[in-house]
Amino acid sequence: MTIASNLKAITSSLPKEVALVAVSKTKPNTAILEAYQTGQRVFGENKVQELVQKAEELPKDIAWHMIGHLQTNKVRFIAPFVSLIHGVDSLKLLKEINKRAEQNNRIIDCLLQVHIASESTKFGFGLSEVTSALNQAEEFKNIRITGLMGMATFTDDTQQVVNEFKSLKTVFDSIKNEHITTLSMGMSGDYKLAIEQGSTMIRVGSAIFGHRNK
Ligand SMILES: *Cc1c(COP(=O)(O)O)cnc(C)c1O
């Protein structure tokens, strides 16, 4: 299977309201260009340095999403161009994104990351903290919170994954409005379940580009 055929198979199976972020972390520019040539324009990276370098080298009409954990001291490197930051997990980070967005005369779209998995390593706000985080985010004029992002537990237990996605969807439904429209959930192994549970944006890497070498 080629990157192009993988992408076509996935995109043709998606409901039209579901956006695809092609997760290109660790993959070379040639792989990204192969996806680009099929029409894919949204790519996700999880490391700031890699994201900045690829954005410099690749076509300017790519929308780059930061999907990984973002450290406050690295926000300034991506603030000039990043199109969506998925993993906002603290007010400190929001404050820094706001500051750097303002310096670049931009409004940066962000998703609040919500902790839904049972693993303790996953970052994010608790389900019950989302509303207060949203309220506090209102003071940041150069940020637009456009939705929520979550990662399910890495497990074969489908019911657990479904329950975790359901819990995120419930919070999303309670806050969604004309600006809050994005629910980023689902990866290569679980995006079909995520879509069944109401995802509007999936982040798919290995099912497009093949396995990553760690
Ligand atoms: C790597 C990554 C993905 C994509 O993972 P795959 O299993 O390769 O599809 C999605 N979301 C985040 C946050 C990631 O870090």
PDBQT file of the ligand as one rigid body, heavy atoms in Angstrom, charges set to zero:
ROOT
HETATM    1  C1  LIG A 301       1.184  10.164  17.009  1.00  0.00    +0.000 C 
HETATM    2  C2  LIG A 301      -0.126  10.759  17.364  1.00  0.00    +0.000 A 
HETATM    3  C3  LIG A 301      -1.283  10.471  16.625  1.00  0.00    +0.000 A 
HETATM    4  C4  LIG A 301      -1.306   9.492  15.461  1.00  0.00    +0.000 C 
HETATM    5  O1  LIG A 301      -1.070   8.205  15.910  1.00  0.00    +0.000 OA
HETATM    6  P1  LIG A 301      -1.296   6.938  14.940  1.00  0.00    +0.000 P 
HETATM    7  O2  LIG A 301      -1.596   5.831  15.869  1.00  0.00    +0.000 OA
HETATM    8  O3  LIG A 301      -0.004   6.748  14.201  1.00  0.00    +0.000 OA
HETATM    9  O4  LIG A 301      -2.413   7.255  14.025  1.00  0.00    +0.000 OA
HETATM   10  C5  LIG A 301      -2.468  11.103  16.976  1.00  0.00    +0.000 A 
HETATM   11  N1  LIG A 301      -2.521  11.967  18.010  1.00  0.00    +0.000 NA
HETATM   12  C6  LIG A 301      -1.438  12.292  18.734  1.00  0.00    +0.000 A 
HETATM   13  C7  LIG A 301      -1.578  13.245  19.853  1.00  0.00    +0.000 C 
HETATM   14  C8  LIG A 301      -0.211  11.692  18.447  1.00  0.00    +0.000 A 
HETATM   15  O5  LIG A 301       0.857  12.013  19.182  1.00  0.00    +0.000 OA
ENDROOT
TORSDOF 0
